[in-house]
């Protein structure tokens, strides 16, 4: 029987046995929602960097025609064309555009997985599609699926409800519909399962989450509303390669 588990980026790096996995990384508010939407809107390539300085240098030295997109501490970085705003990206056409992207947590979580061959970008927006793609790859490769809520890039004790709800929904569906053995464990997992059993809608839970409230206060209520829309997009972005140039680490989605 194939297995799946929801695991933090910190726990991933503590795994003693480094075997091959299918990884699904999640940052619901807002990085992976943005990446999914940008690819849906026609972006040809997205390069993910750790921070704004790396993104600017990568554009200057290597990819001058790229758009700079992303945020630091939820706010668009000075000199960037766009912030981390998936609701905006859904309404624009990025056909054949190359993008350099960074964010406070999601980008760092993606880059930390550089040992993996199959890394899928997941969100509520492409929930069904990323589950289907993960299932097909796991069958083909005969390996476990790791579902990785980004949470906080700097605090492994921080419970980020929107990432964990998305992750546990993926695990629950793999178990119920595809016969996976869900081997997830830990306080965050148990807490999320308990919350989901309370019967509230996902939209209500996430809009009233701590990060949902912060984003609304900062003027990003449209992003909160948008990122909670289930199965709006069928695109499943995949990491194609990890690279290093001029001392800058980045990965490529195409």
N, C-alpha and C positions, 0 to 999 in steps of 0.2 A: 504493500500500500504506500502510495506517495504521501509525503507529509508537507505541512506548511506551518510556519510559526511567525508571530509578530515579535520583533526584537528591536531594541534601540540601537542606534549607531555605536554607542559606547559598548553595549553587550556584544555586538558583532565583532569588534576589535579584540574582545577578550576570549573569543572562541579558540579553544586549544587546537582543534582539528580544522585546518583550513582546506576544506574540500570545495568542490564546485557547487554553486547554488544558482537558481534564478532569483534575482533580487528585484523587488518592487519598492521604489523609494517614494515617500509621500511628504509633501509640505503643502497642506490644503490651503492655508492662508500665508503666502500666496504663490510661492515659487513654482511648485510643480503644476499648479493650475495655470500659471502664466505660460510655462513651457508648452503644455498641452495645447493651449489656445493659440500661441504663436505658430506652432506647427500646423494646426488646423487652418490658420489664416494665411498659410502659404510660405512661411519662412523656409528657406532651402537648407540652412545650416545654423545651428546654435552652438557657440563655444561658451562653456561655463567656467568662470574663474572664481577664485576665493574672495576677491574684494575689488573695490572700485579702482584702486591704483593699478592692480594687475590688468584689469579690463582696459583701462586707458592706454597702458603701455603696449598691450597686445594689439590694439587698434593702430596706434602710432607706428609701431615697428614692423607689423606683419600684415594686418588686415584693415587697411585704411578706409575701405568702403563699407565696413560693418556699422550697424547701428548699436549704440551702447544702451542697454536696457537693464534696470535693476534698482536696488535700494540698499540703504544701510540704516538700521534702526527704523524701518518702515517708510523712510522718506527717500524720494528720488535723489540720486547722487548728483552733485553739481557737475555740469558738463555732459550729462547723459541726455539722450533724446526722450526717453520714457522711464517712468518708474516701474514698479512691480505691480502692474494693474491689469489683470486678466479681463476685466469687463471692458476696458478700452480696446484691448487687442482683438476681442471678438468682433468689434464693429469696424475694424480697419483691415486693409489688405496688405499683407507682407509678402506677396508673391515674389519668389526668387531673391528675397532679402537675406543677407547674412547678418547674424546677431551675435554680439558678445554680451553675456548675461552674468549677473552676480546677485546674491541676496545674503541676508544676515544668517540664515540657517540652512535653507534647502540646498543652496549651491555647495556649501561646505559638506553637507551629508553626502551628496552625490559624488563629490571629488574624493571623499574618504573611502569609497568602494573600489578603488582602482585595481584591486586584485581580481575582480569578477569579470567574466566574459559576457554575461547576459544581465543587463541592468535596464529595467523598464521604468518609465516615469508614470506614476499613478496619481489619481485625484478622484474626487466625486464626479467630476465632469466626464471622465472616461472610464468610470468604474467597471461597467460590464465588459468593455473592450479589453481593459488591462487584465481582468480576470481570465478572459478567454485566451488572450495571448500568453499569459503566464502558464496556464494549464497546458496549452499546446507545446510550449517549450519544455516544460517539466516532463511531459510524456516523451518527447523526442530525446531529451538528454538523460532521462531517468534520474532526476535529482530533486532535491528539496527546494521549496519556494521560501525565501526569506522576505518578509514584508517589513519594511523599515520606516516607521514614523520618524521624521526628522527631529521633532521636538525642539529643544533648545540646543544650539550648537555648543554652548559653553556650560551647560548645567544638566548633568545626567539625572538629577533628582526632580527636574521640572516636568510636570505632567501637562502636555499640550493636547487638550481634549480633541480638537478637530483632526489632528494627525492620527491619534489612536482610534477614533471612531471610524475613520476611513480605512485604516489598517485592519481593524477587527471585522468590519463588514466584508473585506476581501477574504479574510480567513474563514469567516462563517459561510460565505458562499462557496468557496472551494470545498469545504467540508460537506455542506448540505447537497450541493448539486454535482460535485465531481468526485466525491468519495475520499477526499484527502483526510489524513489523520492530523488534526490540529494539535500540535504539541507545544503551543504557546503557554507561557507561565509567567508569574510575577505579579506584583501589586497593580501595575498600570493595566495589564491585561484583564485581571479580575475586576478592577474598578470599571473599566469600559464595558465589559459584558453586563455588569449590574446596571449601568446607566442605560444601555440599549434596551434592557428588559423592562424599563420603567414606562415605556410606551410613548414617549415624546417623539415628535417628528425630528428628523435630522436637521432640518432647517431651523426649527425652534432651538434645539440644543446648541447649534453652532453660532447662531446669531446672538445668543445670550452668553456665549463663552467669554472668558477673560480677554482673549485676543480679538474676538469678534467685537466686543465693546470698545476696545482700544482703537481698532481700525475705524469703527464708526465715528468715534470721537475725533479722529484725525481727518475725517472727511472721506473715508474709503468705504462707505456703506454699500455702494454699488458693487465693489469687489466682494464684500461679504455675501451679499445676495447672490451674486453670480457664481461664486465658488461652491455654493451649496446646491447647485442645480445638478441633479443626478442624470448621468448618461446623455448629456447634451452633445458630446463629441465622441467620435469613434476612433480618432487618431491615438496611437500608442507610441510616443517617442521612445527611442532606444539609444543608449550610449554606444557609439561606434568605435571610439578609441580614446585613450588617454595620452596626452602629449606633454612635453616640456620644451619651451623655447625661451631663450634669453633669461633663464632662471624662473620662468612663470609656468606653473602647472595649470593645465586646463583639460577639459574633456570635450568631445565633439558629438553633437546630436545631428544626424542628417537623414 
